[in-house]
Amino acid sequence: MDHTINNENGYPEYQRRNNEHENHIRNGRPIHNGWVVPYNRYLSKKYNAHINVEICSSVSAIKYIIKYMHKGYDKSLLEIETERDEVTMYLETRTLTSHEALWRLFQYTMIKMSPTIQRLDVHLENQQMVTFNGDQTSIDSIATRAETTLTAWFRYNQAHDDGRHILYINFPKHFRYVRNNWQRRINNVDAIGRMYNVSLNDKERFYLRLLLTHVSG
C-alpha cells in the first residue's frame, strides 16, 4: 500500500510499499513489507522487546485500546425455570479461576477450619427435621435419619455416666459425633459446640435451649 488510509472500521491501514526484491517465501506464501506490523525502532532498541505502535485516529480505535473502561457493569444471563436443578445450576454458574484449578490439580487442601465446630441441634421431642427420598418406604431407614445430635446426647447419657456432668454445648470438647452416635475422643482436640439459634417466639424450644446451657446430663 502506497499511502496510509483509514478503513471503514476506523482502524488505520499503514503505508507498506511492496518492494519486489525483498519478497521471500515462508510456509509456501510470499512475504513482503506489507506483513510488517507497526513498530518503533527507537522503542524496540531501548527496551529490547517487540512493541506494537498504533495510531488512534478514531473513536473505535480508542475504545478498542481502553475498552474495559467502556464495558459498563457486569452482566448475567438469567433463565427462569419452573423446575430448579440446584446442582446443575451451581455447576453451570460457578466460576473456577486458574489459581483454584491449579490448586485442585495438585490436590492441595481447599479449606481449613480450626478449631473444629460441631453444630448442635435443638428441637422438641419428635419434632426434629427428617429428610428422606420420596421412594423410600422403609420405616427403619427413615427412623435412622431422624437421629440428631440432641437425641444421641440423651441416648448416650442414658447408657453411660461418664458424660452426665458435661453440658450439651461442651460435649464436642470430649466427644465426637460419628454415624449418629457420640464417641469419646481419644486425642485432645480443640472443638467448639454451637447450638442453633432459637427465636423467643418459639417459647418451648427457646427455654429448652436455655436449659441445655445450664443443666448437664
C-alpha positions as CSV (number, residue, x, y, z in Angstrom):
1,M,0.0,0.0,0.0
2,D,1.5,3.3,-1.1
3,H,-0.4,5.5,1.4
4,T,-1.8,5.2,4.9
5,I,-5.6,5.2,5.0
6,N,-8.4,4.7,7.5
7,N,-10.7,1.7,6.7
8,E,-14.4,1.7,7.3
9,N,-14.0,0.3,10.8
10,G,-11.9,3.3,11.8
11,Y,-8.6,1.4,12.0
12,P,-5.6,2.7,10.0
13,E,-4.1,0.7,7.2
14,Y,-0.5,1.8,7.2
15,Q,1.7,2.5,4.2
16,R,3.6,-0.6,3.2
17,R,5.3,-0.3,-0.1
18,N,5.8,-3.7,-1.8
19,N,9.5,-3.8,-2.7
20,E,9.7,-6.8,-5.1
21,H,13.3,-7.5,-4.4
22,E,12.6,-8.0,-0.7
23,N,10.0,-10.7,-1.2
24,H,10.7,-14.1,0.2
25,I,8.7,-17.3,0.7
26,R,7.6,-18.5,4.1
27,N,5.5,-21.7,4.5
28,G,4.8,-21.5,0.8
29,R,3.5,-18.0,0.8
30,P,5.2,-14.8,-0.5
31,I,6.0,-12.3,2.3
32,H,6.7,-8.6,1.6
33,N,6.8,-5.3,3.5
34,G,3.0,-5.3,3.9
35,W,3.4,-8.0,6.5
36,V,5.4,-5.9,8.9
37,V,3.5,-4.9,12.0
38,P,3.6,-1.2,13.2
39,Y,6.7,-0.7,15.4
40,N,9.1,2.0,16.5
41,R,12.8,1.2,16.1
42,Y,13.8,3.5,19.0
43,L,11.5,1.9,21.5
44,S,12.3,-1.6,20.4
45,K,16.0,-0.9,20.8
46,K,15.6,0.9,24.1
47,Y,13.6,-1.8,25.8
48,N,15.0,-4.7,23.8
49,A,11.5,-6.0,23.2
50,H,8.8,-6.1,20.5
51,I,6.5,-3.1,21.0
52,N,3.5,-2.7,18.8
53,V,2.9,1.0,18.0
54,E,-0.6,2.1,16.8
55,I,-2.1,5.5,15.9
56,C,-5.5,6.2,17.4
57,S,-7.3,8.1,14.8
58,S,-11.0,7.4,15.6
59,V,-13.3,6.7,18.4
60,S,-13.4,3.0,17.5
61,A,-9.7,2.6,17.9
62,I,-9.6,4.5,21.2
63,K,-12.5,2.3,22.6
64,Y,-10.6,-0.8,21.5
65,I,-7.5,0.2,23.4
66,I,-9.3,1.2,26.6
67,K,-12.4,-1.0,26.1
68,Y,-12.6,-2.1,29.7
69,M,-13.4,1.4,30.7
70,H,-16.4,1.4,28.3
71,K,-17.7,-2.1,29.0
72,G,-20.2,-0.9,31.6
73,Y,-21.4,-3.0,34.6
74,D,-21.0,-6.8,34.8
75,K,-24.0,-8.6,33.3
76,S,-25.5,-12.0,34.0
77,L,-27.7,-14.2,31.7
78,L,-30.8,-15.3,33.6
79,E,-33.2,-18.0,32.7
80,I,-36.4,-18.7,34.7
81,E,-37.2,-22.4,35.0
82,T,-40.3,-24.0,36.5
83,E,-38.2,-26.9,37.9
84,R,-34.9,-25.9,39.5
85,D,-32.0,-28.3,39.5
86,E,-29.8,-26.7,42.1
87,V,-26.8,-29.0,41.5
88,T,-26.8,-28.2,37.7
89,M,-27.3,-24.5,38.4
90,Y,-24.4,-24.5,40.8
91,L,-22.1,-26.2,38.3
92,E,-23.1,-24.0,35.3
93,T,-22.9,-20.7,37.1
94,R,-19.8,-21.4,39.2
95,T,-16.6,-19.5,38.3
96,L,-13.4,-21.5,38.6
97,T,-10.2,-19.4,38.3
98,S,-6.9,-20.7,37.1
99,H,-5.4,-20.5,40.6
100,E,-8.2,-22.7,42.1
101,A,-7.9,-25.2,39.2
102,L,-4.1,-25.5,39.7
103,W,-4.7,-25.9,43.5
104,R,-7.2,-28.7,42.8
105,L,-4.9,-30.4,40.3
106,F,-2.2,-30.7,42.9
107,Q,-4.8,-31.9,45.4
108,Y,-3.9,-29.2,48.0
109,T,-6.2,-28.7,51.0
110,M,-9.0,-26.3,49.9
111,I,-10.3,-25.3,53.3
112,K,-9.1,-25.5,56.9
113,M,-11.2,-24.8,59.9
114,S,-9.7,-24.6,63.4
115,P,-10.9,-25.3,65.9
116,T,-13.4,-27.9,64.9
117,I,-17.0,-26.7,65.1
118,Q,-19.9,-29.1,65.8
119,R,-23.4,-27.8,65.1
120,L,-25.8,-28.9,67.8
121,D,-29.5,-29.5,67.1
122,V,-32.2,-28.0,69.4
123,H,-35.7,-29.4,69.0
124,L,-38.6,-30.6,70.9
125,E,-39.4,-34.3,71.3
126,N,-40.2,-35.9,67.9
127,Q,-40.0,-32.5,66.2
128,Q,-36.6,-32.8,64.5
129,M,-36.1,-32.3,60.8
130,V,-36.2,-35.6,58.9
131,T,-35.1,-35.9,55.3
132,F,-35.5,-38.9,53.0
133,N,-36.1,-39.8,49.4
134,G,-39.6,-39.9,48.1
135,D,-39.3,-43.6,47.0
136,Q,-38.2,-44.7,50.5
137,T,-40.9,-46.8,52.2
138,S,-38.8,-48.5,54.9
139,I,-39.7,-47.1,58.3
140,D,-36.4,-48.2,59.8
141,S,-34.3,-46.2,57.2
142,I,-36.4,-43.1,57.8
143,A,-36.1,-43.5,61.6
144,T,-32.3,-43.7,61.3
145,R,-32.3,-40.3,59.6
146,A,-34.4,-38.9,62.5
147,E,-31.3,-39.3,64.8
148,T,-29.8,-35.9,65.8
149,T,-27.0,-34.7,68.0
150,L,-29.6,-33.9,70.7
151,T,-31.3,-37.3,70.7
152,A,-27.9,-39.1,70.5
153,W,-26.8,-37.0,73.5
154,F,-29.8,-38.1,75.6
155,R,-29.3,-41.7,74.5
156,Y,-25.6,-41.6,75.4
157,N,-26.2,-40.2,78.9
158,Q,-28.9,-42.7,79.5
159,A,-26.5,-45.6,78.8
160,H,-23.3,-44.1,80.2
161,D,-22.4,-41.9,83.2
162,D,-19.1,-40.5,82.1
163,G,-20.6,-37.6,80.3
164,R,-23.5,-36.7,82.5
165,H,-21.6,-33.9,84.2
166,I,-20.9,-32.2,80.9
167,L,-23.1,-29.5,79.4
168,Y,-24.6,-30.2,75.9
169,I,-22.7,-27.2,74.4
170,N,-19.4,-28.5,75.8
171,F,-20.0,-32.1,74.8
172,P,-18.0,-31.8,71.5
173,K,-14.8,-31.0,73.5
174,H,-14.8,-34.5,74.9
175,F,-16.8,-36.5,72.4
176,R,-17.2,-36.6,68.6
177,Y,-20.4,-37.2,66.7
178,V,-19.9,-40.1,64.3
179,R,-22.6,-42.0,62.5
180,N,-25.4,-40.8,64.7
181,N,-23.5,-41.6,67.9
182,W,-21.3,-39.8,70.3
183,Q,-17.9,-41.3,70.8
184,R,-15.3,-40.2,73.4
185,R,-12.3,-38.5,71.9
186,I,-9.0,-40.3,72.1
187,N,-6.8,-37.3,71.3
188,N,-7.2,-33.9,72.9
189,V,-8.6,-31.8,70.1
190,D,-10.0,-28.3,70.4
191,A,-13.6,-28.4,69.5
192,I,-16.5,-25.9,69.9
193,G,-20.1,-26.8,70.1
194,R,-22.6,-24.3,68.7
195,M,-26.3,-24.7,69.2
196,Y,-28.7,-23.4,66.6
197,N,-30.3,-20.1,67.4
198,V,-34.0,-20.2,68.5
199,S,-36.4,-17.3,68.3
200,L,-38.1,-16.1,71.5
201,N,-41.4,-16.5,69.8
202,D,-40.8,-20.3,69.8
203,K,-41.1,-20.4,73.6
204,E,-40.9,-24.2,74.2
205,R,-37.8,-24.6,72.1
206,F,-36.3,-21.4,73.4
207,Y,-36.5,-22.4,77.0
208,L,-35.2,-25.9,76.1
209,R,-32.1,-24.3,74.6
210,L,-31.8,-22.2,77.8
211,L,-31.9,-25.3,79.9
212,L,-29.3,-27.1,77.8
213,T,-26.8,-24.3,78.5
214,H,-27.3,-24.7,82.3
215,V,-28.3,-28.3,83.0
216,S,-25.8,-31.1,82.3
217,G,-26.6,-34.7,81.5
